[in-house]
Amino acid sequence: MEPLISVTARCEIRAVIRFLHAKKLQPVEIHRQLSEIYGKTCISIQHVRKWCREFSEGRTDIHDEKRSGRPSISDEVVAKIERILLEDRRITIRELAA
């Protein structure tokens, strides 16, 4: 059987976990229900347990927390690499890195 919902946001699944956890369901049962609806896009049982633990400890926010530091790659670098690849598709990774 194909999943009923194939594309999801992480916060959507966390909201479902929070709701089912508030109804006092065990993480295993929450994961079973998520797998039934979301199929392969469902998170692992370990992550369901982690989120249940976080909600038990008082967390209410389902969104990712802001991270400090710079992003691993900037839009400028991506644009530069795309421009180089458009000029020469046979360029090597070593040449791109230089």
GIUR-V895805 format. One record per residue. RES is the residue in three letters. PSI is psi in whole degrees, -180 to 180 (NA if undefined). OMEGA is omega in radians with two decimals (999 if undefined). D_FIRST is the distance of its C-alpha to the first C-alpha in whole Angstrom. Layout:
[[RES & PSI & OMEGA & D_FIRST] [RES & PSI & OMEGA & D_FIRST]]
This chain:
[[MET & 134 & 3.12 & 0] [GLU & 151 & 3.12 & 4] [PRO & 148 & 3.12 & 7] [LEU & -32 & 3.12 & 9] [ILE & 113 & -3.03 & 12] [SER & -24 & -3.14 & 12] [VAL & 125 & -3.10 & 16] [THR & 159 & 2.98 & 18] [ALA & 149 & 3.13 & 21] [ARG & -40 & -3.11 & 22] [CYS & -28 & 3.10 & 25] [GLU & -46 & 3.13 & 22] [ILE & -39 & 3.11 & 20] [ARG & -36 & 3.11 & 23] [ALA & -40 & 3.10 & 24] [VAL & -44 & 3.10 & 21] [ILE & -45 & -3.13 & 22] [ARG & -44 & 3.14 & 26] [PHE & -50 & -3.11 & 25] [LEU & -34 & 3.09 & 23] [HIS & -38 & 3.11 & 26] [ALA & -27 & 3.08 & 29] [LYS & 8 & 3.07 & 27] [LYS & 27 & 3.04 & 28] [LEU & 148 & 3.10 & 24] [GLN & 152 & 3.13 & 24] [PRO & -36 & 3.14 & 23] [VAL & -43 & 3.13 & 21] [GLU & -38 & 3.08 & 19] [ILE & -45 & 3.13 & 19] [HIS & -40 & 3.13 & 17] [ARG & -44 & 3.14 & 15] [GLN & -40 & 3.10 & 14] [LEU & -44 & -3.13 & 14] [SER & -37 & 3.14 & 11] [GLU & -39 & -3.08 & 9] [ILE & -44 & -3.02 & 10] [TYR & -14 & 3.11 & 11] [GLY & -134 & -3.08 & 9] [LYS & -18 & 3.13 & 11] [THR & -1 & -3.14 & 14] [CYS & 150 & 3.11 & 15] [ILE & 166 & -3.09 & 18] [SER & 164 & 3.11 & 19] [ILE & -33 & 3.12 & 20] [GLN & -41 & 3.13 & 24] [HIS & -35 & 3.07 & 24] [VAL & -45 & 3.11 & 22] [ARG & -43 & 3.14 & 26] [LYS & -47 & -3.10 & 28] [TRP & -36 & 3.06 & 27] [CYS & -42 & 3.12 & 27] [ARG & -44 & 3.13 & 31] [GLU & -42 & 3.13 & 32] [PHE & -34 & 3.08 & 31] [SER & -32 & -3.13 & 33] [GLU & 1 & 3.05 & 36] [GLY & -2 & 3.11 & 36] [ARG & 138 & 3.11 & 34] [THR & -20 & -3.09 & 33] [ASP & 129 & 3.14 & 32] [ILE & -4 & -3.12 & 29] [HIS & 156 & 3.10 & 30] [ASP & 145 & 3.07 & 31] [GLU & 150 & 3.11 & 35] [LYS & 140 & 3.10 & 37] [ARG & 148 & 3.09 & 38] [SER & 165 & 3.11 & 41] [GLY & 174 & -3.11 & 43] [ARG & 159 & 3.09 & 42] [PRO & 155 & -3.08 & 39] [SER & -26 & 3.12 & 38] [ILE & 138 & -3.10 & 39] [SER & 162 & 3.09 & 40] [ASP & -32 & 3.14 & 40] [GLU & -42 & 3.14 & 43] [VAL & -43 & 3.12 & 42] [VAL & -46 & 3.14 & 39] [ALA & -40 & 3.13 & 41] [LYS & -44 & 3.14 & 44] [ILE & -41 & 3.11 & 41] [GLU & -40 & 3.13 & 40] [ARG & -43 & 3.13 & 43] [ILE & -42 & -3.13 & 44] [LEU & -32 & 3.09 & 41] [LEU & -32 & 3.13 & 42] [GLU & -42 & -3.07 & 46] [ASP & 105 & -3.10 & 45] [ARG & -11 & -3.10 & 41] [ARG & 14 & -3.11 & 43] [ILE & 145 & -3.12 & 44] [THR & 165 & 3.12 & 43] [ILE & -38 & 3.12 & 42] [ARG & -43 & 3.12 & 45] [GLU & -37 & 3.09 & 47] [LEU & -41 & -3.12 & 44] [ALA & -32 & -3.13 & 45] [ALA & NA & 999 & 49]]
